[in-house]
Amino acid sequence: MNEQEVLQKIELLEKKIDAVYESAEKTRKYFLAVIIISIVAFVLPLIGLIFAIPSFLSSYNSLTGL
């Protein structure tokens, strides 16, 4: 192998590494978005329950006469 072939292979490897890096960054951003959406989908109903349960218990207690 001469020097020119080695340089071409190095350039090709650099291009492939850049492509892998871009793909990894896209995947990382996708997973981050999925995690954030999952947390929001879990936390928002919990916050709603904090307000709904006392209201429900108040209505229930008024119906039972306790």
N, CA, C and O atoms as a Maestro MAE file, in Angstrom:
{
 s_m_m2io_version
 :::
 2.0.0
}

f_m_ct {
 s_m_title
 :::
 protein
 m_atom[264] {
  # First column is atom index #
  i_m_mmod_type
  r_m_x_coord
  r_m_y_coord
  r_m_z_coord
  i_m_residue_number
  s_m_chain_name
  s_m_pdb_residue_name
  s_m_pdb_atom_name
  i_m_atomic_number
  :::
  1 25 0.828 -1.179 0.000 1 A "MET " " N  " 7
  2 3 0.000 0.000 0.000 1 A "MET " " CA " 6
  3 2 0.876 1.247 0.000 1 A "MET " " C  " 6
  4 15 1.833 1.368 0.765 1 A "MET " " O  " 8
  5 25 0.519 2.146 -0.866 2 A "ASN " " N  " 7
  6 3 1.296 3.374 -0.867 2 A "ASN " " CA " 6
  7 2 0.609 4.426 0.005 2 A "ASN " " C  " 6
  8 15 -0.475 4.206 0.543 2 A "ASN " " O  " 8
  9 25 1.256 5.543 0.122 3 A "GLU " " N  " 7
  10 3 0.777 6.600 1.011 3 A "GLU " " CA " 6
  11 2 -0.576 7.156 0.571 3 A "GLU " " C  " 6
  12 15 -1.416 7.480 1.410 3 A "GLU " " O  " 8
  13 25 -0.787 7.266 -0.725 4 A "GLN " " N  " 7
  14 3 -2.048 7.801 -1.255 4 A "GLN " " CA " 6
  15 2 -3.232 6.901 -0.875 4 A "GLN " " C  " 6
  16 15 -4.289 7.401 -0.493 4 A "GLN " " O  " 8
  17 25 -3.061 5.597 -0.977 5 A "GLU " " N  " 7
  18 3 -4.133 4.666 -0.623 5 A "GLU " " CA " 6
  19 2 -4.459 4.744 0.861 5 A "GLU " " C  " 6
  20 15 -5.622 4.670 1.257 5 A "GLU " " O  " 8
  21 25 -3.428 4.893 1.672 6 A "VAL " " N  " 7
  22 3 -3.635 5.009 3.121 6 A "VAL " " CA " 6
  23 2 -4.430 6.274 3.438 6 A "VAL " " C  " 6
  24 15 -5.347 6.241 4.258 6 A "VAL " " O  " 8
  25 25 -4.087 7.373 2.800 7 A "LEU " " N  " 7
  26 3 -4.807 8.626 3.023 7 A "LEU " " CA " 6
  27 2 -6.263 8.516 2.576 7 A "LEU " " C  " 6
  28 15 -7.154 9.042 3.243 7 A "LEU " " O  " 8
  29 25 -6.512 7.844 1.464 8 A "GLN " " N  " 7
  30 3 -7.882 7.659 0.997 8 A "GLN " " CA " 6
  31 2 -8.688 6.834 2.001 8 A "GLN " " C  " 6
  32 15 -9.841 7.149 2.294 8 A "GLN " " O  " 8
  33 25 -8.069 5.780 2.520 9 A "LYS " " N  " 7
  34 3 -8.772 4.947 3.499 9 A "LYS " " CA " 6
  35 2 -9.034 5.714 4.782 9 A "LYS " " C  " 6
  36 15 -10.083 5.546 5.403 9 A "LYS " " O  " 8
  37 25 -8.098 6.549 5.182 10 A "ILE " " N  " 7
  38 3 -8.303 7.373 6.383 10 A "ILE " " CA " 6
  39 2 -9.454 8.341 6.168 10 A "ILE " " C  " 6
  40 15 -10.280 8.524 7.062 10 A "ILE " " O  " 8
  41 25 -9.521 8.959 5.005 11 A "GLU " " N  " 7
  42 3 -10.628 9.873 4.695 11 A "GLU " " CA " 6
  43 2 -11.962 9.139 4.695 11 A "GLU " " C  " 6
  44 15 -12.965 9.651 5.193 11 A "GLU " " O  " 8
  45 25 -11.963 7.935 4.129 12 A "LEU " " N  " 7
  46 3 -13.186 7.139 4.111 12 A "LEU " " CA " 6
  47 2 -13.617 6.784 5.533 12 A "LEU " " C  " 6
  48 15 -14.803 6.844 5.859 12 A "LEU " " O  " 8
  49 25 -12.664 6.420 6.371 13 A "LEU " " N  " 7
  50 3 -12.974 6.098 7.761 13 A "LEU " " CA " 6
  51 2 -13.497 7.320 8.514 13 A "LEU " " C  " 6
  52 15 -14.402 7.198 9.340 13 A "LEU " " O  " 8
  53 25 -12.939 8.484 8.237 14 A "GLU " " N  " 7
  54 3 -13.413 9.714 8.877 14 A "GLU " " CA " 6
  55 2 -14.864 9.996 8.490 14 A "GLU " " C  " 6
  56 15 -15.667 10.383 9.340 14 A "GLU " " O  " 8
  57 25 -15.202 9.807 7.226 15 A "LYS " " N  " 7
  58 3 -16.576 10.015 6.777 15 A "LYS " " CA " 6
  59 2 -17.524 9.038 7.476 15 A "LYS " " C  " 6
  60 15 -18.621 9.416 7.887 15 A "LYS " " O  " 8
  61 25 -17.099 7.795 7.605 16 A "LYS " " N  " 7
  62 3 -17.942 6.799 8.269 16 A "LYS " " CA " 6
  63 2 -18.107 7.115 9.748 16 A "LYS " " C  " 6
  64 15 -19.194 6.947 10.301 16 A "LYS " " O  " 8
  65 25 -17.052 7.566 10.386 17 A "ILE " " N  " 7
  66 3 -17.128 7.936 11.798 17 A "ILE " " CA " 6
  67 2 -18.074 9.112 11.985 17 A "ILE " " C  " 6
  68 15 -18.858 9.133 12.934 17 A "ILE " " O  " 8
  69 25 -18.008 10.091 11.089 18 A "ASP " " N  " 7
  70 3 -18.922 11.231 11.166 18 A "ASP " " CA " 6
  71 2 -20.373 10.786 11.000 18 A "ASP " " C  " 6
  72 15 -21.260 11.276 11.698 18 A "ASP " " O  " 8
  73 25 -20.610 9.867 10.085 19 A "ALA " " N  " 7
  74 3 -21.965 9.365 9.878 19 A "ALA " " CA " 6
  75 2 -22.471 8.614 11.113 19 A "ALA " " C  " 6
  76 15 -23.634 8.752 11.492 19 A "ALA " " O  " 8
  77 25 -21.611 7.833 11.729 20 A "VAL " " N  " 7
  78 3 -21.995 7.104 12.941 20 A "VAL " " CA " 6
  79 2 -22.282 8.090 14.066 20 A "VAL " " C  " 6
  80 15 -23.235 7.903 14.822 20 A "VAL " " O  " 8
  81 25 -21.473 9.135 14.185 21 A "TYR " " N  " 7
  82 3 -21.684 10.145 15.218 21 A "TYR " " CA " 6
  83 2 -23.032 10.842 15.032 21 A "TYR " " C  " 6
  84 15 -23.771 11.032 15.999 21 A "TYR " " O  " 8
  85 25 -23.351 11.220 13.811 22 A "GLU " " N  " 7
  86 3 -24.640 11.874 13.540 22 A "GLU " " CA " 6
  87 2 -25.793 10.942 13.885 22 A "GLU " " C  " 6
  88 15 -26.785 11.374 14.473 22 A "GLU " " O  " 8
  89 25 -25.675 9.693 13.531 23 A "SER " " N  " 7
  90 3 -26.717 8.718 13.831 23 A "SER " " CA " 6
  91 2 -26.878 8.537 15.339 23 A "SER " " C  " 6
  92 15 -27.999 8.451 15.839 23 A "SER " " O  " 8
  93 25 -25.778 8.482 16.052 24 A "ALA " " N  " 7
  94 3 -25.825 8.328 17.504 24 A "ALA " " CA " 6
  95 2 -26.471 9.549 18.155 24 A "ALA " " C  " 6
  96 15 -27.234 9.406 19.109 24 A "ALA " " O  " 8
  97 25 -26.179 10.729 17.658 25 A "GLU " " N  " 7
  98 3 -26.785 11.947 18.207 25 A "GLU " " CA " 6
  99 2 -28.290 11.979 17.951 25 A "GLU " " C  " 6
  100 15 -29.056 12.385 18.825 25 A "GLU " " O  " 8
  101 25 -28.713 11.563 16.784 26 A "LYS " " N  " 7
  102 3 -30.150 11.510 16.490 26 A "LYS " " CA " 6
  103 2 -30.847 10.513 17.415 26 A "LYS " " C  " 6
  104 15 -31.939 10.779 17.918 26 A "LYS " " O  " 8
  105 25 -30.212 9.376 17.633 27 A "THR " " N  " 7
  106 3 -30.786 8.368 18.523 27 A "THR " " CA " 6
  107 2 -30.855 8.888 19.949 27 A "THR " " C  " 6
  108 15 -31.846 8.663 20.644 27 A "THR " " O  " 8
  109 25 -29.806 9.585 20.392 28 A "ARG " " N  " 7
  110 3 -29.791 10.144 21.741 28 A "ARG " " CA " 6
  111 2 -30.916 11.163 21.917 28 A "ARG " " C  " 6
  112 15 -31.595 11.162 22.943 28 A "ARG " " O  " 8
  113 25 -31.116 12.020 20.935 29 A "LYS " " N  " 7
  114 3 -32.186 13.013 21.004 29 A "LYS " " CA " 6
  115 2 -33.557 12.338 21.011 29 A "LYS " " C  " 6
  116 15 -34.468 12.784 21.709 29 A "LYS " " O  " 8
  117 25 -33.704 11.263 20.233 30 A "TYR " " N  " 7
  118 3 -34.966 10.525 20.206 30 A "TYR " " CA " 6
  119 2 -35.257 9.916 21.572 30 A "TYR " " C  " 6
  120 15 -36.371 10.037 22.081 30 A "TYR " " O  " 8
  121 25 -34.270 9.268 22.165 31 A "PHE " " N  " 7
  122 3 -34.476 8.668 23.481 31 A "PHE " " CA " 6
  123 2 -34.771 9.729 24.529 31 A "PHE " " C  " 6
  124 15 -35.609 9.507 25.403 31 A "PHE " " O  " 8
  125 25 -34.110 10.867 24.465 32 A "LEU " " N  " 7
  126 3 -34.374 11.953 25.402 32 A "LEU " " CA " 6
  127 2 -35.815 12.431 25.274 32 A "LEU " " C  " 6
  128 15 -36.485 12.659 26.281 32 A "LEU " " O  " 8
  129 25 -36.291 12.582 24.048 33 A "ALA " " N  " 7
  130 3 -37.673 13.003 23.834 33 A "ALA " " CA " 6
  131 2 -38.651 11.965 24.372 33 A "ALA " " C  " 6
  132 15 -39.660 12.324 24.978 33 A "ALA " " O  " 8
  133 25 -38.366 10.690 24.161 34 A "VAL " " N  " 7
  134 3 -39.247 9.631 24.658 34 A "VAL " " CA " 6
  135 2 -39.272 9.628 26.178 34 A "VAL " " C  " 6
  136 15 -40.333 9.447 26.775 34 A "VAL " " O  " 8
  137 25 -38.133 9.823 26.810 35 A "ILE " " N  " 7
  138 3 -38.076 9.853 28.273 35 A "ILE " " CA " 6
  139 2 -38.862 11.035 28.812 35 A "ILE " " C  " 6
  140 15 -39.613 10.889 29.777 35 A "ILE " " O  " 8
  141 25 -38.704 12.205 28.205 36 A "ILE " " N  " 7
  142 3 -39.429 13.391 28.667 36 A "ILE " " CA " 6
  143 2 -40.927 13.199 28.501 36 A "ILE " " C  " 6
  144 15 -41.695 13.529 29.404 36 A "ILE " " O  " 8
  145 25 -41.351 12.675 27.368 37 A "ILE " " N  " 7
  146 3 -42.787 12.444 27.144 37 A "ILE " " CA " 6
  147 2 -43.318 11.416 28.125 37 A "ILE " " C  " 6
  148 15 -44.434 11.567 28.623 37 A "ILE " " O  " 8
  149 25 -42.557 10.382 28.415 38 A "SER " " N  " 7
  150 3 -42.992 9.366 29.370 38 A "SER " " CA " 6
  151 2 -43.142 9.951 30.766 38 A "SER " " C  " 6
  152 15 -44.109 9.655 31.468 38 A "SER " " O  " 8
  153 25 -42.190 10.777 31.166 39 A "ILE " " N  " 7
  154 3 -42.278 11.398 32.489 39 A "ILE " " CA " 6
  155 2 -43.487 12.322 32.566 39 A "ILE " " C  " 6
  156 15 -44.216 12.310 33.557 39 A "ILE " " O  " 8
  157 25 -43.700 13.112 31.538 40 A "VAL " " N  " 7
  158 3 -44.854 14.021 31.525 40 A "VAL " " CA " 6
  159 2 -46.154 13.230 31.558 40 A "VAL " " C  " 6
  160 15 -47.093 13.602 32.263 40 A "VAL " " O  " 8
  161 25 -46.211 12.143 30.799 41 A "ALA " " N  " 7
  162 3 -47.434 11.332 30.755 41 A "ALA " " CA " 6
  163 2 -47.688 10.640 32.091 41 A "ALA " " C  " 6
  164 15 -48.827 10.273 32.379 41 A "ALA " " O  " 8
  165 25 -46.670 10.456 32.898 42 A "PHE " " N  " 7
  166 3 -46.846 9.817 34.199 42 A "PHE " " CA " 6
  167 2 -47.092 10.842 35.302 42 A "PHE " " C  " 6
  168 15 -47.907 10.600 36.192 42 A "PHE " " O  " 8
  169 25 -46.405 11.977 35.259 43 A "VAL " " N  " 7
  170 3 -46.488 12.964 36.329 43 A "VAL " " CA " 6
  171 2 -47.774 13.789 36.251 43 A "VAL " " C  " 6
  172 15 -48.385 14.061 37.285 43 A "VAL " " O  " 8
  173 25 -48.192 14.184 35.072 44 A "LEU " " N  " 7
  174 3 -49.398 15.014 34.962 44 A "LEU " " CA " 6
  175 2 -50.645 14.332 35.525 44 A "LEU " " C  " 6
  176 15 -51.411 14.984 36.234 44 A "LEU " " O  " 8
  177 25 -50.881 13.057 35.242 45 A "PRO " " N  " 7
  178 3 -52.032 12.412 35.883 45 A "PRO " " CA " 6
  179 2 -51.896 12.344 37.409 45 A "PRO " " C  " 6
  180 15 -52.897 12.446 38.118 45 A "PRO " " O  " 8
  181 25 -50.683 12.175 37.916 46 A "LEU " " N  " 7
  182 3 -50.491 12.168 39.370 46 A "LEU " " CA " 6
  183 2 -50.861 13.521 39.976 46 A "LEU " " C  " 6
  184 15 -51.499 13.583 41.026 46 A "LEU " " O  " 8
  185 25 -50.461 14.589 39.315 47 A "ILE " " N  " 7
  186 3 -50.816 15.920 39.796 47 A "ILE " " CA " 6
  187 2 -52.330 16.106 39.752 47 A "ILE " " C  " 6
  188 15 -52.916 16.686 40.666 47 A "ILE " " O  " 8
  189 25 -52.952 15.618 38.701 48 A "GLY " " N  " 7
  190 3 -54.410 15.685 38.613 48 A "GLY " " CA " 6
  191 2 -55.087 14.906 39.731 48 A "GLY " " C  " 6
  192 15 -56.105 15.341 40.270 48 A "GLY " " O  " 8
  193 25 -54.526 13.765 40.074 49 A "LEU " " N  " 7
  194 3 -55.100 12.963 41.161 49 A "LEU " " CA " 6
  195 2 -54.977 13.655 42.512 49 A "LEU " " C  " 6
  196 15 -55.827 13.477 43.384 49 A "LEU " " O  " 8
  197 25 -53.930 14.438 42.685 50 A "ILE " " N  " 7
  198 3 -53.769 15.175 43.943 50 A "ILE " " CA " 6
  199 2 -54.972 16.087 44.169 50 A "ILE " " C  " 6
  200 15 -55.406 16.272 45.306 50 A "ILE " " O  " 8
  201 25 -55.504 16.649 43.106 51 A "PHE " " N  " 7
  202 3 -56.660 17.534 43.225 51 A "PHE " " CA " 6
  203 2 -57.987 16.771 43.136 51 A "PHE " " C  " 6
  204 15 -58.974 17.182 43.745 51 A "PHE " " O  " 8
  205 25 -58.021 15.688 42.399 52 A "ALA " " N  " 7
  206 3 -59.275 14.970 42.178 52 A "ALA " " CA " 6
  207 2 -59.670 14.108 43.369 52 A "ALA " " C  " 6
  208 15 -60.855 14.021 43.694 52 A "ALA " " O  " 8
  209 25 -58.718 13.476 44.021 53 A "ILE " " N  " 7
  210 3 -59.045 12.573 45.133 53 A "ILE " " CA " 6
  211 2 -59.709 13.318 46.295 53 A "ILE " " C  " 6
  212 15 -60.730 12.839 46.788 53 A "ILE " " O  " 8
  213 25 -59.195 14.454 46.760 54 A "PRO " " N  " 7
  214 3 -59.902 15.153 47.850 54 A "PRO " " CA " 6
  215 2 -61.317 15.582 47.448 54 A "PRO " " C  " 6
  216 15 -62.241 15.525 48.260 54 A "PRO " " O  " 8
  217 25 -61.478 16.006 46.210 55 A "SER " " N  " 7
  218 3 -62.812 16.391 45.744 55 A "SER " " CA " 6
  219 2 -63.743 15.182 45.737 55 A "SER " " C  " 6
  220 15 -64.897 15.275 46.155 55 A "SER " " O  " 8
  221 25 -63.236 14.052 45.261 56 A "PHE " " N  " 7
  222 3 -64.026 12.830 45.241 56 A "PHE " " CA " 6
  223 2 -64.391 12.392 46.660 56 A "PHE " " C  " 6
  224 15 -65.538 12.027 46.918 56 A "PHE " " O  " 8
  225 25 -63.444 12.426 47.564 57 A "LEU " " N  " 7
  226 3 -63.703 12.019 48.950 57 A "LEU " " CA " 6
  227 2 -64.707 12.955 49.606 57 A "LEU " " C  " 6
  228 15 -65.549 12.504 50.383 57 A "LEU " " O  " 8
  229 25 -64.638 14.232 49.315 58 A "SER " " N  " 7
  230 3 -65.593 15.193 49.867 58 A "SER " " CA " 6
  231 2 -66.995 14.876 49.363 58 A "SER " " C  " 6
  232 15 -67.948 14.866 50.142 58 A "SER " " O  " 8
  233 25 -67.124 14.618 48.071 59 A "SER " " N  " 7
  234 3 -68.433 14.284 47.515 59 A "SER " " CA " 6
  235 2 -68.945 12.955 48.089 59 A "SER " " C  " 6
  236 15 -70.128 12.821 48.405 59 A "SER " " O  " 8
  237 25 -68.069 12.007 48.215 60 A "TYR " " N  " 7
  238 3 -68.446 10.700 48.752 60 A "TYR " " CA " 6
  239 2 -68.900 10.804 50.211 60 A "TYR " " C  " 6
  240 15 -69.885 10.185 50.612 60 A "TYR " " O  " 8
  241 25 -68.171 11.590 50.990 61 A "ASN " " N  " 7
  242 3 -68.535 11.748 52.394 61 A "ASN " " CA " 6
  243 2 -69.880 12.476 52.535 61 A "ASN " " C  " 6
  244 15 -70.667 12.152 53.424 61 A "ASN " " O  " 8
  245 25 -70.141 13.441 51.674 62 A "SER " " N  " 7
  246 3 -71.417 14.137 51.751 62 A "SER " " CA " 6
  247 2 -72.581 13.229 51.350 62 A "SER " " C  " 6
  248 15 -73.693 13.413 51.845 62 A "SER " " O  " 8
  249 25 -72.356 12.275 50.485 63 A "LEU " " N  " 7
  250 3 -73.404 11.348 50.080 63 A "LEU " " CA " 6
  251 2 -73.685 10.317 51.173 63 A "LEU " " C  " 6
  252 15 -74.834 9.920 51.366 63 A "LEU " " O  " 8
  253 25 -72.667 9.889 51.874 64 A "THR " " N  " 7
  254 3 -72.842 8.874 52.910 64 A "THR " " CA " 6
  255 2 -73.264 9.478 54.228 64 A "THR " " C  " 6
  256 15 -73.691 8.746 55.121 64 A "THR " " O  " 8
  257 25 -73.161 10.779 54.385 65 A "GLY " " N  " 7
  258 3 -73.577 11.436 55.616 65 A "GLY " " CA " 6
  259 2 -72.552 11.358 56.720 65 A "GLY " " C  " 6
  260 15 -72.891 11.572 57.884 65 A "GLY " " O  " 8
  261 25 -71.296 11.055 56.392 66 A "LEU " " N  " 7
  262 3 -70.271 10.981 57.433 66 A "LEU " " CA " 6
  263 2 -69.642 12.306 57.714 66 A "LEU " " C  " 6
  264 15 -68.760 12.403 58.568 66 A "LEU " " O  " 8
  :::
 }
 m_bond[263] {
  # First column is bond index #
  i_m_from
  i_m_to
  i_m_order
  :::
  1 1 2 1
  2 2 3 1
  3 3 4 2
  4 3 5 1
  5 5 6 1
  6 6 7 1
  7 7 8 2
  8 7 9 1
  9 9 10 1
  10 10 11 1
  11 11 12 2
  12 11 13 1
  13 13 14 1
  14 14 15 1
  15 15 16 2
  16 15 17 1
  17 17 18 1
  18 18 19 1
  19 19 20 2
  20 19 21 1
  21 21 22 1
  22 22 23 1
  23 23 24 2
  24 23 25 1
  25 25 26 1
  26 26 27 1
  27 27 28 2
  28 27 29 1
  29 29 30 1
  30 30 31 1
  31 31 32 2
  32 31 33 1
  33 33 34 1
  34 34 35 1
  35 35 36 2
  36 35 37 1
  37 37 38 1
  38 38 39 1
  39 39 40 2
  40 39 41 1
  41 41 42 1
  42 42 43 1
  43 43 44 2
  44 43 45 1
  45 45 46 1
  46 46 47 1
  47 47 48 2
  48 47 49 1
  49 49 50 1
  50 50 51 1
  51 51 52 2
  52 51 53 1
  53 53 54 1
  54 54 55 1
  55 55 56 2
  56 55 57 1
  57 57 58 1
  58 58 59 1
  59 59 60 2
  60 59 61 1
  61 61 62 1
  62 62 63 1
  63 63 64 2
  64 63 65 1
  65 65 66 1
  66 66 67 1
  67 67 68 2
  68 67 69 1
  69 69 70 1
  70 70 71 1
  71 71 72 2
  72 71 73 1
  73 73 74 1
  74 74 75 1
  75 75 76 2
  76 75 77 1
  77 77 78 1
  78 78 79 1
  79 79 80 2
  80 79 81 1
  81 81 82 1
  82 82 83 1
  83 83 84 2
  84 83 85 1
  85 85 86 1
  86 86 87 1
  87 87 88 2
  88 87 89 1
  89 89 90 1
  90 90 91 1
  91 91 92 2
  92 91 93 1
  93 93 94 1
  94 94 95 1
  95 95 96 2
  96 95 97 1
  97 97 98 1
  98 98 99 1
  99 99 100 2
  100 99 101 1
  101 101 102 1
  102 102 103 1
  103 103 104 2
  104 103 105 1
  105 105 106 1
  106 106 107 1
  107 107 108 2
  108 107 109 1
  109 109 110 1
  110 110 111 1
  111 111 112 2
  112 111 113 1
  113 113 114 1
  114 114 115 1
  115 115 116 2
  116 115 117 1
  117 117 118 1
  118 118 119 1
  119 119 120 2
  120 119 121 1
  121 121 122 1
  122 122 123 1
  123 123 124 2
  124 123 125 1
  125 125 126 1
  126 126 127 1
  127 127 128 2
  128 127 129 1
  129 129 130 1
  130 130 131 1
  131 131 132 2
  132 131 133 1
  133 133 134 1
  134 134 135 1
  135 135 136 2
  136 135 137 1
  137 137 138 1
  138 138 139 1
  139 139 140 2
  140 139 141 1
  141 141 142 1
  142 142 143 1
  143 143 144 2
  144 143 145 1
  145 145 146 1
  146 146 147 1
  147 147 148 2
  148 147 149 1
  149 149 150 1
  150 150 151 1
  151 151 152 2
  152 151 153 1
  153 153 154 1
  154 154 155 1
  155 155 156 2
  156 155 157 1
  157 157 158 1
  158 158 159 1
  159 159 160 2
  160 159 161 1
  161 161 162 1
  162 162 163 1
  163 163 164 2
  164 163 165 1
  165 165 166 1
  166 166 167 1
  167 167 168 2
  168 167 169 1
  169 169 170 1
  170 170 171 1
  171 171 172 2
  172 171 173 1
  173 173 174 1
  174 174 175 1
  175 175 176 2
  176 175 177 1
  177 177 178 1
  178 178 179 1
  179 179 180 2
  180 179 181 1
  181 181 182 1
  182 182 183 1
  183 183 184 2
  184 183 185 1
  185 185 186 1
  186 186 187 1
  187 187 188 2
  188 187 189 1
  189 189 190 1
  190 190 191 1
  191 191 192 2
  192 191 193 1
  193 193 194 1
  194 194 195 1
  195 195 196 2
  196 195 197 1
  197 197 198 1
  198 198 199 1
  199 199 200 2
  200 199 201 1
  201 201 202 1
  202 202 203 1
  203 203 204 2
  204 203 205 1
  205 205 206 1
  206 206 207 1
  207 207 208 2
  208 207 209 1
  209 209 210 1
  210 210 211 1
  211 211 212 2
  212 211 213 1
  213 213 214 1
  214 214 215 1
  215 215 216 2
  216 215 217 1
  217 217 218 1
  218 218 219 1
  219 219 220 2
  220 219 221 1
  221 221 222 1
  222 222 223 1
  223 223 224 2
  224 223 225 1
  225 225 226 1
  226 226 227 1
  227 227 228 2
  228 227 229 1
  229 229 230 1
  230 230 231 1
  231 231 232 2
  232 231 233 1
  233 233 234 1
  234 234 235 1
  235 235 236 2
  236 235 237 1
  237 237 238 1
  238 238 239 1
  239 239 240 2
  240 239 241 1
  241 241 242 1
  242 242 243 1
  243 243 244 2
  244 243 245 1
  245 245 246 1
  246 246 247 1
  247 247 248 2
  248 247 249 1
  249 249 250 1
  250 250 251 1
  251 251 252 2
  252 251 253 1
  253 253 254 1
  254 254 255 1
  255 255 256 2
  256 255 257 1
  257 257 258 1
  258 258 259 1
  259 259 260 2
  260 259 261 1
  261 261 262 1
  262 262 263 1
  263 263 264 2
  :::
 }
}
